[in-house]
């Protein structure tokens, strides 16, 4: 019965059957475990919602509705005219990601609002309550009064019940690469002049964590949040304007039965509960790909970050000899791929500038692409290539056809740097066509994920993160930043942080440099990133020269998976530390990371279940590049101690004792 053998679908219009209690002008939808509820109401003619968790308000009654360019806001002067309820409990399988089998269990309530009179405009709100979050979306049923209308913005508000401590990335403007720090901020300090990226993550006084996000973004402009600019504590929706034509005005053009993305409030008892949630994928549709057997997650050698330095090559650069050196390194270390970055095709090498005459279907004279693909195949290493989105868009059909014919395994598409409706549609068009040509896709210069890893399993990672590339020109990649990311940006989906820096130094000794960059975190933290950070395609970013000079831990990187059967956060605090366990088959991997404060962390092994395991432990040594390696037998009753150095980390591989780690 494939993914859905546990599926149970019960549709009911009876409110009580799915956790919805109907009162005059108010409807309450509760989660399957009864802990979470979302209330929809029309009090005073204003469409509103509120969220309660374990009897305490998280979000006070907040506005619902849309601001249209004709006829004004579709938000006030509304009354509830009807509702329908349903419950769903099913499982689905993810091709790649942090878990293999996810449960999709929720109660749903569809509420119709309408203005007075026979010609009154209509708005539908669909709400879902899960045990780990609530979500709602707008539907504009077909109606003649909305012909040719544009959604200029949303009236959607997020009114906080208290002055919660939050973490937010203030981008400050539209049209960016969505890269920055998620800084701590009190809810009372949100300013109307700010433009906050998603997610905004908050924690209440009693420790409850919640995050504001969006899922299933399609045919719509991307969502940001701003301070309200009034006495109400909270945030206000702000849609991305059109940047394609420079108008900066049009947000979303209305089509047939326009449906907004889901507005999502993830909720948990602690921040780690949000990390383990599968709501982002559950709120997206299943894939239409009939065959996904060609989609292979893995790790890739990469030429750009380290300066293309490889041993035994005179004048390394964008040449066939250099790329063969990286393929050799990948093969020696059991890496599945080699990613050839900017500079390989005619007109490239000047990113982000697109030169006249650029042709993404022709390699430069210095690169023998057919030869490299054949050489990689002989060594068991697939080839991926970088490409700028604009010339790819102009040549998409020819380029993707050519790449498939050549034997390219995937493409890294860069410099989109916006999320207006036109760019959102580009993502869907690209991922659909890439899937038809059996090409995996890494989206760079990209907006944050919205759950596309489920409908497009060939989408295997995405940037939209302040990652290791910034070590080349700044000191911004700190240990505190690194342990904030799992609780913020990573909640939304995979992130191409590009780990693997093995030139480890203390923060005091760090100096940014473009070629052979250093990192101001330990070797233990470098290894832990491969466990903690979600990315079905993960870079091994440093140079073969660096790894040859300081190989400690490279064997762990060679062995660690990039796609998982199960994920658990064992402990952690936002911006302080994290301890995570992930399972692949019978093996478990533990990754621990801390900020600039060293600390001992304890790892209870209760997740192991029965049997005896061999624990291969790698922990920080005296110097940033040092690793202390040990091995011992453990069972579910044991608790491992990992002493983490300042800006440090550690890893453990747990293998059933009946066989040795391979």
N, C-alpha and C positions, 0 to 999 in steps of 0.2 A: 504493500500500500504506500510505498515511497515515503516522502516527508510527512504525510498527513495521516499515518495510521493511528495516531492518538487524537485525531481531530474530533472535536465536538462542537457543533454549531447549533445554537438555539436562538431563533429569532422570535421576539414577542413584542406585542404592542402594550401588554400589561406592564405598567411601570414597575411594580414591585418585583417582577420576575427577573429583572436584570439590575437591581440595586438602584432604581430611580424612584424617588418619592415625589409625587406631584402635589403642590400646593397652589393656591391662587397666585398667579404671576411668578411662580418660582418652581424650579425643578432641580432635584438633587440626585446626582449620580455618584454611587460609591464603588470603590474598588472591590475585586473579588474577596480580599481579606478584610474588608470593611474599614481599613485604617485610613484610606484616602477618600476624599470626596471633592467634587466640583459642583458648584451651584450655579445654574443659569437663571436669570430673572429679567423682568421688564419693569421693575419698580420705577415709578415716575416717568415711564415711557422711554427709559434708557436701557438698552441691552447691556447686561453686565454678567460677570462671572466672578467667583471667588473660590479659593482652594483651602481646604482644611486637612490637617494630618494629625491623627491620634487625638482628635478633639480640640486641637489648637489651630488657629488661623495662621496660614503661611502667607496668603495673599488676600487682602481685603477686597470687597466688591470693586471690580475694575471694569472699565469700559470695553465693550465689544463694538465692532463695526468698521465700515470702510468709508474713506473720504473720496468721493468721485469728482471728476472735473465738471460734471453737469448735474445739477439738482442737489448739490451739497452732500453732507454726510448722511450715510445710511447707517444710523446709529441711534439717534434720538427720535422720539415720536413713534416708537415701535411697541407692539404688543405680541405676546406669544399666541400663535393661532393653532398650533398642533405639535405633536411629538410622537416619536416612535423609539422603542428600545430594543436592544439585542445584546446577546452575550456570546463570546467566542473563546474557545480553549483549544488551541492546536499547536503543533510543533512544525518547525521548518528547518531545513538544512542550509547552512552557508558553505559555499565552495571554498572561500578563504576568509580569514578573520580571527577574532579572539576566541571564538567558540565554534563548534561544528553544528550542534543542535541547539536551537533556541526555542523557548516556549513563548507563544503569543496568546496571552490570556488577559482578557479585558471585558468590561461592561461598556456598552455604548448607548448614547442618547442623541437622537437627532431632533433638534428644536427649530421650528419655523417661526420667524418673526415677520411682521408686515406692518406697513404704515396704514393709516385709516383710509377708508374709501375704496371703491372698486378699482381705481387706478394706482393704489398705493404700491410702492416698491416692496419687493420681498427679499429677505435674507435668511439663509439657512445656516445653522451652526451645528456641526457634528462634534460631539465630545466623547472622549474615551477615558476610562479610569482603569489603570493598571495597578498592581501592587507596588510598583516602583516609580509611578509618575502619572500625570494626567496630560492630556493633549486635546486641542480643539482646532478646527479649521472652518473656514468660511466656504459656502457654496452660493453662487449667484445663479438661481434658476433662470432659464431663458425667459426674458420679458422685454416687450417692445420698448419700454421706457429706458432701457439701458443700451440700446443700439448705438454703437460708435463711442461709447463712454470709456474713459480711462480711469483706472484706480490710481489716484494721486498719492494716497497714503493710507495707512490703517489708523483707526481710532483705538486700536488695542492698547490697553494699559496693563501694567504690572504693579499694583499698589501694595507695598509691603505692610505687613502687620506690625513690624518692629524695626528698629534701627540695626539691622543685621550687618555682620561683618561679611564683606564680599571680596571677590577677586575679579578684576575686569581689565580688558585690553582696550584702551582708548586710542583708536586709530586716528581720530581727529578729522578725517576727510574720507570721501568716497574715492574709488579708483586706486587701490593700493594692492600690494602683494599679501596683505593680511598677516604681517609678521611683526611681533612685538611682545612685550612682557605683560603678563596678567598680574597687575599690581594689587595689593590689598587696599580696600577702600570701604569706608562705612557707607551704608545706604543713604544716610543723611548728607553725604558729600557728593552725590550724583549731581552733575551740572547739566543744564540744558545745552551748553556749548560743547559738551562731549559727544562723541560718536563711538559707542561701545560695540566692539565685536562680540559675536556669540562664541562660546557660552559666557554668560555672567553667572558665576558660581557664588553661593552664599551659604552661611552657616548661622543658625539661630543660637540664642543663649544656651539652650539645652543640648546643643550639638547636632541637631537635625540639619542635614545638608540638602540644598536644592539648587538646580541649575536651570537657567532659561535658554532654550535652544529652538531650532526649527528643523523639520525633517520633511522629506519628499518634496523638495523644491523643484518645480517644473512649470514652464510657461508663466513665470512670475518673477518679480524682482526680489533680490536678496534682502534679508531683514537685518537691521541694526537696532540698537536701543540708545535712547538719550534720557538725560534727566528731565523731569517734568517742567521745571521752571516755575513751580508754584509751591504752596505749603504742603501739598500731598507728598508723602514719602513713597518714592517708587520710580519706575522707568516707563518710557513711552516708545511705541514702535516707530521706526523710521525706515521706509523702503528706499532701496538704492535707485537713484535717478538714472535716466538713459544717458550713458556716456558714449554710445556708439556714434551719435550725430552731433555731440557737443551741446545738445539742448539743455541737459541737466534738469529736465522737467518731467517728461513722461516716465511713469513708473511701470505700470502693468496694463497692457491693452486687454480689454475684456473679449473673450471668445465665447464659444458655445458652452454653457454650463461651467463658467469659470470656477475653478477650485483653488483655494489658497494652499500653501504648504501647511503642515501641522505646526502650531505654536505649542511648544512642549515645556512642561515643568517636570524635570526629573527630581525624585525625592528619595532620600534614604536616611537611615539612622546615623550614618557617618559618611564622610566624603568617599571612602573606598567603595561604598555601596553603589555610588553613581558610576564608578569606573567599571564595575562588573555588569552594569545594565546593558540590555540589548534593545532598548526602546528605539534607538536610531534606525536600526534595520527593521524592526517589527512594524514601524510606521511607513515603510516603503513597500512597494509591490514586489512579488517574486520575479525572478528573471524569466525572460522570454527565450533565452538560449537553450536549445534542446540538447546540445552537446557542450559540456564544459571540461571534458577530459584533457584538453590541450592547455588549460590554465594551470600553470605550475608556479606556485610561490617559491621564493628562494632569496639568495643573497647575490650581490653583484660586485665585482671589482669595478673601479671607477677612476677615470683619468683626471677629472677636472680639479677636485678639491686639493689634491696633493701637488699639483703642478706637473702632472704627466711624467713623473720621475720613475724610471724603471731601470734596474741594473742591466748592464751589458749592451746598452743602446747609445750610440753616439748621437748627440744633439736630439734628445728626446723631444717629442712634440706630436702634432697631428700627422703621424706617418704610419704606414703599415707596420714597420718594425716595432714602433712603440706599442701599438695596439696588440701585436702578437705577444709582446712581453707581458702585458696585462692579462691576456688570455692564458699564458703559461702559469702566471701567478694564480689565477682563478682555478685552473685545473689542479695545480699542486695542492690547493687548500679546499678542494671539493666545493667550490662556489659554482652555482648553477649558471651565472651570467657574467658578461662583461658589458658595461654600459659605456658607449662612445658618446662623448658630450659634444658641445658646440664646436664647430669648425670642420666637420666632415663633408658637408655638401656644398655645392657651388653657391657662393654668396654668403655663407655662414662665417662665424668667427668674429663678428662685430656686435653680438647681442648686447642690448636689446634692439639695436638698429637692424632694419631689414633693407638690404642693398638692392638697387635695381638689378634685374636679371637673376635674382635668386631662384634656384631650382632645387627643390627638396628631393627630386628623383634622380639626381646625378651627383656622384661622389667627386671630390676634388682629385686631381692627378696623383697626389701623394697617398691617397687611400685606395687600396684595392679591396673594395667591399666584398665582391664575390669570393676573393681569396681569403679574406678574414672570416667570412661566414663558414666557408669550407674548413678552414683551420680550426675554428672553434668547434664545429661539429665533430671533427676528428678527436678533439680533446674532451668532448662532452660538455662544452661550454656554449650556451646560447648567446647571441648578440642582440643587444638593444641599442637604440639610437635616440639621440636628442633631436628635437625639431622645434622651431619657433612656430607658434600657433597661426600667425597671419599667412605666411606662405603655404603652410599646411592646409589652411582653410581654402586658399585659392586653388590648390592642386589636390584636394582631399581624395577624390576617387582614384586618380592616377597614382598618387603617392601610396595609398594603402594597398592598392592592387600590386604595385611594384614591391613594396616591403614584404607582402605575403609571398610573392613569387620568389624573391631573393632568399627567403628563409629567416627573416628578422622575427624575433620572438616578441618584441614589445617596443613601445615608443614613450619617450619622456617629452611631454608637450609643455612649453614654457611661455611665460610673460603674458598671460591673459589679463591679470591684474585688475579685474573688475567683476561685478556680479549683478549687472543689470539684466533685464529680461532677455536681451539678445545674446549675452554671453552665457546665461543659464541654458538657453536653447542650444547654443554651440556645444556645451558639454554633452548634452543628451544625443545630439547628432553625431558627434565624434565617437562617443562610447558605443553607440549602436553600430556604426559602420566599422569601427575597429573590431568589434565582436564578430561581425560578418566575415572579416578577413583574418580571424584567429590571431589578433594582436592584443597583447596586454598593454595597459596604459598607466603611466605615472603622470599625474597632473601637477605641474610646477607653476610658480607664479600664479597661484590658484586661490580661490576663496575656500573657506573651511568646509569640511565634508557635511553632507546632509543625509547620509545613509545609502549612497549610491552603490555601495559594495554589495548590496543584495540584488537589485535589479540588473546590475552590470558587474558580475563577478570578475570580468576581465579588467576592471578598474582595481588596481592592487595597491596603490598608495597615492598620497597626495601631500603637497607641501602646505602652504598656508600656515606656516609655523616658523618661529624664529629658531633656526637650527644651527648646526655646527659650521655652516658656511661663514657665519658671522665671526668666527675665530680668525678668519683671514684678514679682517679689517677693523675689528673692534674687540672690546673686553666685555661684551654684553652677555656672553654665554657662561653664566655663573652656575655654581652648583644649586643655588637657591632657585634660579630659573628652571634648571633641569628637573627639580623635584616638585615644581609647581605645574609643569606641563601635563603630567599624568592625570591630575585632578581638574584640569581646565580644558585646554585644546583637545586632548586625547579622548575626552568624553564623546566627541562627535564622530570619531573614526580614525583610520590610519593616518600616520603623519611621517612624512619623509624627512626626518630630522638629519639624516646622513651621519650615523655614528661611526665609530671605529678609529677615532684619533688615538694614536699610540705614542705621540710625543707629549707625554704627560708631565706637567710642571705644577708647582704651587701657584696660587693666585699672585703672590708677591713676585714670582719670577716670570710671570706671563708677559709676553710682548706679541702683539698681533703681527703677523707676517703673511703675505699672500701665497708664497710657495713654501711647502712643508710647514704648514701652520702647527702651532702647539695648542693644547687644551689645558685649561686650568682646573682639571679634575683628575682623579687617580685612574690607574689602570683598572682597578676593581669597578669603578663607576662606568668605565668604557665597556666592560663586559656586561654589566647589569643592564645597560640600555637595550641590549639585544633581547632581554627577557621582559623588561618593563614597558618598552615602547612598542605600540602596535604598528606593524608595517609588514604586510605579506611579501613586499619586495623591500629588502633592506640593503643599504650600501655598506661595503667594507671600504671605508673612504680613504685611508692612508695609503702611502705608496709601498710597493714591494720592497723598495730600499729601506724604508722605515721598519717594516715588519721583519726583514732579514736581520736588522741590527738589534731589534728588541722584540723577540717573538713571544714572550710570555703571555699566554692567554689566547693566542691565535687559534690554537686547537679547539678551544671552547667555542669561539665564533664559528669555526668550520662546522661544528656539530649541532649548534643550537638551531631549532626550527624557526620559521617565520610565520607560520599559521598554526592555530592551536585547536585542540578539542575542548579545552576548558580553561577558564581564567578565574582566579580568586585573589582579592586583595586581603592580605593577612593583617596588615596594620599600616598606619600612616597618618600624617597630618599635612595639609596643604602648605607647600613651601618649606617643609621641615624634613620629612623623610617618607619613604614608601618601601614596603616589603610586599612582593607579589609572587604568587605561585601560578604556573601555567603547566598544563598537561598536554603531551602529545603521545598518543598511544598509551603504553604502560609507563613511560618516563615522565617525571616531573622536573621542572626547572624553577628555581627560586632566584629572584633578583632583588637586591636591596640597594637603595641609594639614599644618601643624606646630603644636607646642605653644608655650609661652611663649618658647621659644628659637628665634630666627631661624636659618635655615640655607639654604645653597644645595642644591638637589636636581637631579640629572641624570635626564633622561628619554630613554633609548635608544629609538629608533623602530623597532626590529627587528620589532615586531608589525604594521607597515604592509603588509608584502609588497611587491609590485612597484609601479612607477609613482611619479609625483610628486604631492605633496600641498601645498596651501596651509595654512600654520599660522597661525591667528588666536590670538594670545597675549595673555592678560590677567594681569598680575602686580602685586604690591603696589607702592604708591608711598610717598611720604614720610609722608603722613597716613593714618590708618586708613580713611578714605573714598576715598582716591585709588587709581586704577588706571592702570598704564602699559600702553598697547596697542601692539602691533606685529604685523607680518605678514611671512612669508618663505616661500619654497619649500623643501620638505624631501623627503627620500627615506628609505628604510629604513636607510640608512647613517648618518644624522645622529643626533646626541645634543643635545637641547635642554637649556639650563640655565635653571632657574627659581629666582631668589633669593626666598626666603620671609621676610617680616618676622616679628618676634616675634608670636605669635598670628595668623599670617597664612596665606596660601594663594595659589593661582594656578590658572588653567585654560588649556587649549589646545583649540581645535577644529581638526581635521585633515580637510580636504575635498579629494577628488580634484581635481587641477588642471584637468581638462577642464570643470569647472563651478564657478561661484561659490557660496559659502555663502549660503543663503536665509534 
